[in-house]
Amino acid sequence: MIPFNKPPFVGKELEYMQQAIANGKICGDGAFTKKCHEMLEKQTQSSKVLLTTSCTHALEMASLLADIKPGDEVIMPSYTFVSTANAFVLRGATIVFVDIRPDTNNIDEKLIEAAITPKTKAIVPVHYAGVGCEMDTILEIAKKHGLLVVEDAAQGVMAYYKGRALGSIGDLGCYSFHETKNYSMGEGGAVLVNNPNMLERSEIVREKGTNRSRFLRGQVDKYTWVDMGSSYLPSDINAAFLSAQLEKAEEINENRLASWGRYYEGFASLEAAGFAERPIIPAECSHNAHMFYLKVRDIEQRTDLISYLKDNGVAAVFHYVPLHSSEAGLKFGRFSGEDKYTTKESERLLRLPMYYGLTENETDYVVEKVKSFFGK
Ligand SMILES: *Cc1c(COP(=O)(O)O)cnc(C)c1O
């Protein structure tokens, strides 16, 4: 069986975890956490990167830093993970869902302005599959209307839009290091603080609402409760695990891109024959091969293909069920405008096995089986 995902493992994880334990400081913000912060700041050019316990928590931090209050509205696509919405719902916001573009499955930037009301506080673009949203347009709209931009870049580590790292472009960016993502610490994430006005408060919110970080740097002589916050910092053991993978970030990225490219070439004839569509990457985006998907005719054909592949030892899976039509989505949000593509595209998208270490033989086997399903 070719699995859908295998968590990345590069070899030095255990050694670094042992070092973290030997350091005698396995709580948050130890030596390995600092090392991860430095590596990520260098790669993204963000002024501050802070590891968190998950991307869900990075999004919750962003919601606190954006000062979301009951009654505020937050604009995002409906085709995303529940955490994108939950983070703002937890602070009392109403979610305003906007349709996606059929080419990238990202929020359609041309529909955002029509969704803005006097209550709108923030726009949350989600970089689906590590392919950047149309950020220049989104930043322009945000500036014009005085809104904050929080990037859900959970899938976007090591991917770029016009040469800028995803997550480093809006006021805040959120990364995931869950084991299903390109780089992993089991459960974990990071918040990228790009807005200089949020730098100090980001440390406070992450450290239970205290000024402990300033205290540890010797900037205040005792630490106290200064704001609301929670515990969003991971153990240094998890950071040690991640640091081994961040050291090999280029290698992991190239390996995934090679598999992605092999799928892409392999399915060219299937697309030319009109059986399935391959992903579209806009010229201004360089992606990270987080995912390889195909779009087939409709949900029935997708269900048949998933079970055909399963019978042939290949684990292929569908993805998000749109949030706006879910039980909680109906309660906490509304859809702005027409759902022209969100439901339709979500029903015909199929993800194929993709992970660090996927072999050429495995990729070729998957391509062959998909083609044989279509009688090719
Ligand atoms: C994975 C993912 C998340 C959640 O990440 P966790 O680290 O598991 O909390 C949020 N948003 C998107 C788009 C994701 O893909």
The ligand as a Gaussian input file, in Angstrom:
#p B3LYP/6-31G(d) Opt

LIG

0 1
 C       -3.106000      22.024000       8.885000
 C       -3.853000      23.306000       8.769000
 C       -4.224000      24.057000       9.898000
 C       -4.062000      23.561000      11.307000
 O       -2.779000      23.221000      11.660000
 P       -2.461000      22.529000      13.082000
 O       -0.996000      22.736000      13.236000
 O       -2.842000      21.099000      12.945000
 O       -3.254000      23.229000      14.121000
 C       -4.836000      25.281000       9.693000
 N       -5.088000      25.749000       8.471000
 C       -4.767000      25.054000       7.360000
 C       -5.050000      25.648000       6.013000
 C       -4.148000      23.810000       7.474000
 O       -3.839000      23.118000       6.373000

